[in-house]
Amino acid sequence: MPNVRVVQILMLLLLSVSTYSCGRNVVSWTPSVKAQERANASSSNNKVDFAADVEPILKAKCQPCHFSGGKVYDKLPFDRPETIKILGTKLFTRIQDENQRKIIRAFLAQ
């Protein structure tokens, strides 16, 4: 029978690794010039598209946890625009890049 102390240490290690992976940048993503222009534009004709502009940012910062098959997908699915609109700028705890924040702000303002 395994030592209780060893099991506790393994559980703590597993918890710390899973928490670390959620906050790290899995894929480097740079917003396209087109997305930045749309985010900076004041005209309502230049809408920020969720699938083309916002979702790639979220996939780079929040995958795998908040996407299909992830451990918090059922509570906070980031592949749905309505979830992002509900969360609003609370997403910025993980998204530090100001250009990415501009794109998300422009999406939320639509």
N, CA, C and O of each residue as an XYZ file, in Angstrom:
440
protein
N       0.849     -1.177      0.000
C       0.000      0.000      0.000
C       0.894      1.239      0.000
O       1.838      1.320      0.785
N       0.602      2.206     -0.877
C       1.455      3.395     -0.960
C       1.389      4.233      0.313
O       0.373      4.296      1.005
N       2.488      4.852      0.575
C       2.585      5.736      1.724
C       1.667      6.936      1.502
O       1.650      7.493      0.405
N       0.913      7.344      2.505
C      -0.019      8.461      2.399
C       0.731      9.743      2.054
O       0.219     10.563      1.291
N       1.881      9.926      2.576
C       2.689     11.121      2.313
C       3.075     11.203      0.830
O       3.036     12.279      0.233
N       3.440     10.082      0.253
C       3.819     10.033     -1.155
C       2.611     10.388     -2.028
O       2.744     11.135     -2.997
N       1.453      9.863     -1.690
C       0.232     10.155     -2.438
C      -0.099     11.638     -2.338
O      -0.485     12.248     -3.335
N       0.045     12.226     -1.162
C      -0.223     13.657     -0.988
C       0.727     14.503     -1.840
O       0.300     15.473     -2.467
N       1.983     14.147     -1.863
C       2.963     14.891     -2.651
C       2.641     14.774     -4.140
O       2.716     15.765     -4.866
N       2.288     13.588     -4.597
C       1.937     13.403     -6.007
C       0.690     14.210     -6.378
O       0.636     14.787     -7.464
N      -0.291     14.259     -5.510
C      -1.504     15.042     -5.766
C      -1.171     16.534     -5.846
O      -1.681     17.238     -6.717
N      -0.332     17.007     -4.955
C       0.074     18.407     -4.950
C       0.848     18.746     -6.233
O       0.644     19.808     -6.820
N       1.709     17.867     -6.651
C       2.465     18.056     -7.883
C       1.532     18.097     -9.091
O       1.687     18.950     -9.965
N       0.581     17.195     -9.144
C      -0.385     17.173    -10.243
C      -1.217     18.451    -10.278
O      -1.463     19.000    -11.351
N      -1.641     18.919     -9.137
C      -2.421     20.159     -9.056
C      -1.608     21.353     -9.516
O      -2.118     22.200    -10.250
N      -0.359     21.437     -9.100
C       0.470     22.589     -9.488
C       0.773     22.579    -10.982
O       0.819     23.645    -11.596
N       0.979     21.417    -11.584
C       1.246     21.329    -13.020
C       0.007     21.719    -13.812
O       0.118     22.434    -14.808
N      -1.166     21.268    -13.394
C      -2.385     21.604    -14.138
C      -2.718     23.082    -14.008
O      -3.222     23.676    -14.961
N      -2.454     23.690    -12.867
C      -2.694     25.120    -12.690
C      -1.723     25.936    -13.529
O      -2.114     26.950    -14.106
N      -0.486     25.520    -13.608
C       0.523     26.224    -14.394
C       0.163     26.224    -15.875
O       0.307     27.248    -16.544
N      -0.299     25.096    -16.393
C      -0.553     24.978    -17.834
C      -1.667     25.902    -18.306
O      -1.656     26.323    -19.463
N      -2.619     26.229    -17.453
C      -3.724     27.096    -17.859
C      -3.244     28.517    -18.121
O      -3.796     29.197    -18.986
N      -2.251     28.974    -17.411
C      -1.810     30.349    -17.533
C      -0.711     30.603    -18.538
O      -0.390     31.758    -18.817
N      -0.135     29.571    -19.082
C       0.982     29.819    -19.999
C       0.500     29.950    -21.428
O      -0.567     29.462    -21.799
N       1.294     30.604    -22.196
C       0.978     30.856    -23.597
C       1.359     29.627    -24.407
O       2.545     29.363    -24.608
N       0.363     28.865    -24.878
C       0.620     27.640    -25.607
C       1.092     27.939    -27.024
O       2.008     27.287    -27.526
N       0.475     28.915    -27.665
C       0.811     29.278    -29.038
C       1.008     30.779    -29.085
O       0.210     31.536    -28.532
N       2.048     31.199    -29.730
C       2.260     32.629    -29.883
C       1.328     33.138    -30.962
O       1.265     32.573    -32.053
N       0.593     34.220    -30.656
C      -0.347     34.769    -31.622
C      -0.143     36.261    -31.697
O      -0.132     36.955    -30.680
N       0.016     36.745    -32.911
C       0.129     38.175    -33.150
C      -1.075     38.579    -33.969
O      -1.339     37.986    -35.015
N      -1.814     39.583    -33.512
C      -2.996     39.972    -34.273
C      -2.609     40.461    -35.658
O      -1.588     41.123    -35.843
N      -3.444     40.121    -36.620
C      -3.177     40.548    -37.987
C      -3.347     42.058    -38.094
O      -4.017     42.681    -37.269
N      -2.744     42.624    -39.100
C      -2.870     44.064    -39.342
C      -4.332     44.408    -39.563
O      -4.818     45.433    -39.084
N      -5.030     43.547    -40.290
C      -6.446     43.769    -40.570
C      -7.258     43.804    -39.269
O      -8.119     44.668    -39.102
N      -6.993     42.887    -38.365
C      -7.712     42.856    -37.091
C      -7.405     44.101    -36.267
O      -8.301     44.661    -35.635
N      -6.146     44.539    -36.267
C      -5.781     45.746    -35.531
C      -6.462     46.974    -36.122
O      -6.922     47.848    -35.387
N      -6.526     47.038    -37.441
C      -7.186     48.176    -38.080
C      -8.664     48.212    -37.731
O      -9.222     49.276    -37.462
N      -9.292     47.047    -37.736
C     -10.714     46.998    -37.379
C     -10.929     47.381    -35.924
O     -11.909     48.052    -35.600
N     -10.028     46.966    -35.045
C     -10.165     47.309    -33.630
C      -9.980     48.798    -33.402
O     -10.613     49.377    -32.519
N      -9.108     49.428    -34.200
C      -8.848     50.852    -34.051
C      -9.881     51.723    -34.763
O      -9.992     52.914    -34.472
N     -10.625     51.147    -35.678
C     -11.582     51.929    -36.464
C     -12.778     52.337    -35.606
O     -13.245     51.570    -34.764
N     -13.255     53.537    -35.830
C     -14.393     54.015    -35.052
C     -15.715     53.752    -35.759
O     -16.776     53.852    -35.144
N     -15.663     53.420    -37.039
C     -16.874     53.189    -37.815
C     -17.505     51.857    -37.449
O     -16.805     50.872    -37.213
N     -18.841     51.833    -37.404
C     -19.539     50.597    -37.071
C     -19.513     49.616    -38.234
O     -19.856     48.447    -38.055
N     -19.115     50.061    -39.421
C     -19.023     49.159    -40.563
C     -17.857     48.195    -40.438
O     -17.874     47.134    -41.063
N     -16.856     48.526    -39.658
C     -15.677     47.687    -39.474
C     -15.834     46.864    -38.203
O     -15.274     47.208    -37.162
N     -16.583     45.795    -38.284
C     -16.852     44.963    -37.111
C     -15.721     43.968    -36.874
O     -15.090     43.480    -37.811
N     -15.490     43.688    -35.626
C     -14.521     42.675    -35.246
C     -15.257     41.335    -35.269
O     -16.292     41.171    -34.623
N     -14.713     40.390    -36.016
C     -15.326     39.075    -36.156
C     -14.815     38.161    -35.045
O     -13.608     38.052    -34.830
N     -15.733     37.511    -34.347
C     -15.336     36.649    -33.238
C     -14.422     35.522    -33.706
O     -13.332     35.334    -33.165
N     -14.869     34.772    -34.716
C     -14.114     33.601    -35.171
C     -12.753     33.969    -35.765
O     -11.774     33.251    -35.564
N     -12.693     35.069    -36.484
C     -11.449     35.438    -37.169
C     -10.496     36.240    -36.293
O      -9.279     36.129    -36.445
N     -11.032     37.050    -35.376
C     -10.185     37.982    -34.633
C     -10.028     37.655    -33.143
O      -8.929     37.750    -32.597
N     -11.112     37.275    -32.501
C     -11.079     37.076    -31.044
C     -10.711     35.638    -30.672
O      -9.854     35.416    -29.816
N     -11.349     34.681    -31.304
C     -11.121     33.281    -30.943
C      -9.654     32.855    -31.048
O      -9.198     32.111    -30.180
N      -8.889     33.280    -32.060
C      -7.464     32.898    -32.095
C      -6.676     33.406    -30.882
O      -5.752     32.735    -30.420
N      -7.033     34.577    -30.372
C      -6.368     35.092    -29.170
C      -6.660     34.164    -28.002
O      -5.757     33.786    -27.255
N      -7.919     33.802    -27.852
C      -8.327     32.948    -26.741
C      -7.720     31.549    -26.859
O      -7.324     30.951    -25.858
N      -7.651     31.040    -28.070
C      -7.037     29.721    -28.252
C      -5.568     29.740    -27.856
O      -5.062     28.766    -27.300
N      -4.888     30.827    -28.134
C      -3.469     30.931    -27.799
C      -3.243     31.040    -26.296
O      -2.231     30.561    -25.786
N      -4.166     31.656    -25.595
C      -3.963     31.915    -24.167
C      -4.708     30.954    -23.246
O      -4.285     30.750    -22.108
N      -5.796     30.365    -23.705
C      -6.703     29.668    -22.791
C      -6.962     28.210    -23.170
O      -7.862     27.579    -22.617
N      -6.193     27.680    -24.092
C      -6.365     26.300    -24.503
C      -5.417     25.440    -23.697
O      -4.300     25.889    -23.441
N      -5.759     24.284    -23.295
C      -6.917     23.493    -23.641
C      -8.094     23.643    -22.684
O      -9.181     23.142    -22.972
N      -7.906     24.310    -21.567
C      -8.906     24.300    -20.499
C     -10.283     24.819    -20.912
O     -11.294     24.235    -20.523
N     -10.344     25.901    -21.691
C     -11.619     26.543    -22.002
C     -12.162     26.181    -23.383
O     -13.084     26.833    -23.873
N     -11.608     25.161    -24.008
C     -12.092     24.710    -25.308
C     -12.512     23.254    -25.211
O     -12.186     22.578    -24.235
N     -13.222     22.771    -26.200
C     -13.822     21.442    -26.187
C     -12.865     20.386    -25.637
O     -11.743     20.227    -26.116
N     -13.340     19.672    -24.621
C     -12.538     18.648    -23.974
C     -11.751     19.149    -22.775
O     -11.189     18.348    -22.029
N     -11.703     20.457    -22.578
C     -10.959     21.042    -21.458
C     -11.699     20.900    -20.138
O     -12.907     20.663    -20.114
N     -10.966     21.047    -19.038
C     -11.549     20.792    -17.725
C     -12.571     21.836    -17.276
O     -13.391     21.534    -16.410
N     -12.556     23.037    -17.822
C     -13.562     24.041    -17.436
C     -14.448     24.455    -18.619
O     -15.164     25.455    -18.552
N     -14.388     23.678    -19.686
C     -15.172     24.004    -20.875
C     -16.670     24.052    -20.577
O     -17.375     24.927    -21.080
N     -17.153     23.127    -19.770
C     -18.591     23.091    -19.475
C     -19.064     24.355    -18.764
O     -20.189     24.803    -18.989
N     -18.230     24.933    -17.916
C     -18.606     26.147    -17.171
C     -18.347     27.423    -17.973
O     -19.175     28.334    -17.979
N     -17.195     27.487    -18.650
C     -16.796     28.689    -19.393
C     -16.248     28.313    -20.773
O     -15.033     28.252    -20.964
N     -17.140     28.062    -21.728
C     -16.672     27.723    -23.076
C     -16.257     28.974    -23.849
O     -17.091     29.823    -24.160
N     -14.982     29.080    -24.151
C     -14.454     30.271    -24.827
C     -14.607     30.217    -26.341
O     -14.149     31.124    -27.036
N     -15.233     29.186    -26.857
C     -15.500     29.143    -28.291
C     -16.884     29.706    -28.614
O     -17.353     29.598    -29.747
N     -17.530     30.301    -27.622
C     -18.855     30.894    -27.799
C     -18.798     32.392    -27.500
O     -18.388     32.792    -26.411
N     -19.207     33.217    -28.461
C     -19.144     34.672    -28.271
C     -19.929     35.158    -27.056
O     -19.526     36.124    -26.409
N     -21.038     34.504    -26.739
C     -21.849     34.948    -25.602
C     -21.110     34.805    -24.275
O     -21.316     35.606    -23.362
N     -20.257     33.798    -24.162
C     -19.454     33.645    -22.944
C     -18.494     34.818    -22.799
O     -18.317     35.348    -21.703
N     -17.881     35.219    -23.894
C     -16.904     36.308    -23.862
C     -17.606     37.626    -23.536
O     -17.067     38.454    -22.801
N     -18.797     37.817    -24.077
C     -19.544     39.048    -23.781
C     -19.941     39.114    -22.310
O     -19.963     40.197    -21.724
N     -20.252     37.978    -21.711
C     -20.599     37.944    -20.282
C     -19.364     38.255    -19.430
O     -19.445     39.034    -18.480
N     -18.233     37.653    -19.765
C     -17.007     37.860    -18.987
C     -16.425     39.256    -19.171
O     -15.876     39.829    -18.231
N     -16.542     39.801    -20.368
C     -16.029     41.140    -20.636
C     -14.537     41.241    -20.382
O     -13.769     40.357    -20.762
N     -14.135     42.316    -19.740
C     -12.701     42.561    -19.531
C     -12.099     41.709    -18.416
O     -10.909     41.834    -18.128
N     -12.881     40.862    -17.793
C     -12.310     39.921    -16.819
C     -11.332     38.966    -17.500
O     -10.496     38.347    -16.841
N     -11.443     38.855    -18.815
C     -10.500     38.027    -19.583
C      -9.081     38.569    -19.514
O      -8.123     37.829    -19.738
N      -8.939     39.832    -19.211
C      -7.628     40.472    -19.265
C      -6.674     40.000    -18.177
O      -5.511     40.404    -18.164
N      -7.142     39.149    -17.263
C      -6.209     38.576    -16.294
C      -5.210     37.668    -17.001
O      -4.080     37.512    -16.538
N      -5.615     37.071    -18.114
C      -4.732     36.189    -18.884
C      -4.177     36.867    -20.129
O      -3.136     36.457    -20.643
N      -4.852     37.890    -20.615
C      -4.446     38.538    -21.865
C      -3.798     39.876    -21.522
O      -4.481     40.838    -21.173
N      -2.488     39.921    -21.625
C      -1.730     41.103    -21.230
C      -1.401     42.028    -22.394
O      -1.205     43.226    -22.189
N      -1.336     41.498    -23.605
C      -0.952     42.281    -24.768
C      -2.016     43.334    -25.080
O      -3.190     43.002    -25.242
N      -1.612     44.588    -25.163
C      -2.570     45.682    -25.364
C      -3.251     45.610    -26.730
O      -4.424     45.968    -26.838
N      -2.561     45.163    -27.767
C      -3.199     45.020    -29.084
C      -4.308     43.972    -29.041
O      -5.369     44.161    -29.635
N      -4.065     42.878    -28.344
C      -5.086     41.845    -28.200
C      -6.262     42.373    -27.370
O      -7.419     42.077    -27.668
N      -5.964     43.140    -26.347
C      -7.026     43.729    -25.531
C      -7.889     44.690    -26.350
O      -9.107     44.731    -26.175
N      -7.261     45.466    -27.248
C      -8.015     46.389    -28.105
C      -9.011     45.639    -28.972
O     -10.153     46.066    -29.143
N      -8.568     44.525    -29.512
C      -9.448     43.725    -30.372
C     -10.638     43.215    -29.565
O     -11.779     43.274    -30.024
N     -10.368     42.718    -28.375
C     -11.456     42.201    -27.541
C     -12.387     43.317    -27.099
O     -13.605     43.141    -27.090
N     -11.825     44.469    -26.731
C     -12.666     45.630    -26.369
C     -13.578     46.040    -27.530
O     -14.759     46.327    -27.335
N     -13.011     46.063    -28.739
C     -13.806     46.423    -29.915
C     -14.923     45.412    -30.140
O     -16.036     45.792    -30.504
N     -14.642     44.133    -29.930
C     -15.672     43.106    -30.053
C     -16.760     43.304    -29.011
O     -17.947     43.196    -29.322
N     -16.368     43.591    -27.784
C     -17.346     43.777    -26.699
C     -18.207     45.018    -26.913
O     -19.353     45.064    -26.467
N     -17.665     46.016    -27.589
C     -18.389     47.268    -27.809
C     -19.422     47.174    -28.924
O     -20.255     48.069    -29.067
N     -19.383     46.127    -29.701
C     -20.313     45.971    -30.837
C     -21.730     45.659    -30.368
O     -22.632     45.499    -31.191
